[in-house]
Amino acid sequence: MLHHLKHYQAILTVTIIVFGSLYLWIFKSEISEMIFHPENAHCSEAHMFQKITLDELIYPIGQSEVPQPQTLVQRRTDVLTVSPWLAPIVWQETFDPKVIDSIYQPLNITVATTVFAVGKYIQLLKQFLESAEKHYMLGYGVHYYVFTDQMDKVPQVALASGRSLTVLPVPSFSRWQEISLRRMEFIRKAIEDHIRHEAHFIFCTDVDMVFESRFGAEAFGELVATIHNGWYLTGRNELPYERRTASQAYVPKGQGDFYYGGALYGGHVDVVHRLTSTCEEQLSIDKQKSIEAAWQEESHLNRYFILHKPTKLLSPEYLWDKAKGPEKWLRVVRFATVLKNYKTLRPNV
């Protein structure tokens, strides 16, 4: 009886090994045949693989190269690293760049990046692009979309391989607020006409900024917001939300989480399309009622993020004001405002 039992156990073991190996071979074959097509740019990361094998996904880099995470050891204890809704907040030392890049670089990801250079702001575009080529999404495909009313003044900047630039015309405006009020509309149209066919992620930026250190795939997420450098210590009732009930951007006292900057937000292309479409609609309703939110599209963006929680938050490292000087918890500045005179840049100041 014992002899027969051992015989059946041996047969069962062989069967499991054979079918397990067959399943793994089939699964690896399917993964390796997943090729990204531009028309599916709005799909999740799971559909962005381009001939990546299972072994490459599980063992992207040598394990000895990365320190083992310690369950009871937190690398940053001086700052909040997770939101109340469990969205990670990205700070220096909360991620390992080698691990992040080993996961994302094999996926052949393209990142759309929008920037508006209208009126005299065109003079800031060159330093924005040059700094991006030194620090922004290195090792990834990047497609800059420059919105401007002066197409002949867009500077020539040498772009690395796999990086490109498209210039999109927009009207000139007599008020700088009009530029801000219509950005959601222009970005929404660009996504529909170009970006959703060409990119996986999109980040929307301001031109009066420069990249100062690594800004990479650690920022990828479904819906990404950036904590504003001016209000990170302010109580929610004092945050500069739109407080007039007649506006579609209205946020009542007692609500809100963080105040987010309009100079940097992004995420999956289709998710950002929903964001821009919604904000454009709310801006249009306000315009029909002759209401202009306190901080134009930034006010509507903040209400949107209250109702639709970001899945990833970028710390003030990614939106710092150099005029503030250093802070002991600020270990790196990644994206920073440039010092400027608004009176020489804005038409109605």
Secondary structure as UniProt FT lines:
FT   HELIX           2..32
FT   HELIX           38..40
FT   TURN            41..42
FT   HELIX           45..47
FT   HELIX           54..58
FT   HELIX           63..65
FT   TURN            71..72
FT   TURN            84..85
FT   STRAND          88..90
FT   TURN            92..93
FT   HELIX           97..104
FT   HELIX           105..107
FT   STRAND          110..117
FT   HELIX           119..124
FT   HELIX           125..135
FT   TURN            138..139
FT   STRAND          141..148
FT   HELIX           151..153
FT   TURN            161..162
FT   STRAND          163..169
FT   HELIX           176..193
FT   HELIX           195..197
FT   STRAND          201..206
FT   STRAND          209..211
FT   HELIX           217..219
FT   STRAND          223..227
FT   TURN            229..230
FT   TURN            232..233
FT   HELIX           236..238
FT   TURN            245..246
FT   TURN            248..249
FT   TURN            253..254
FT   STRAND          260..268
FT   HELIX           269..288
FT   TURN            289..290
FT   TURN            294..295
FT   HELIX           296..307
FT   STRAND          312..314
FT   HELIX           316..318
FT   STRAND          320..321
FT   HELIX           322..324
FT   TURN            328..329
FT   STRAND          335..337
FT   HELIX           342..345
FT   TURN            347..348
//
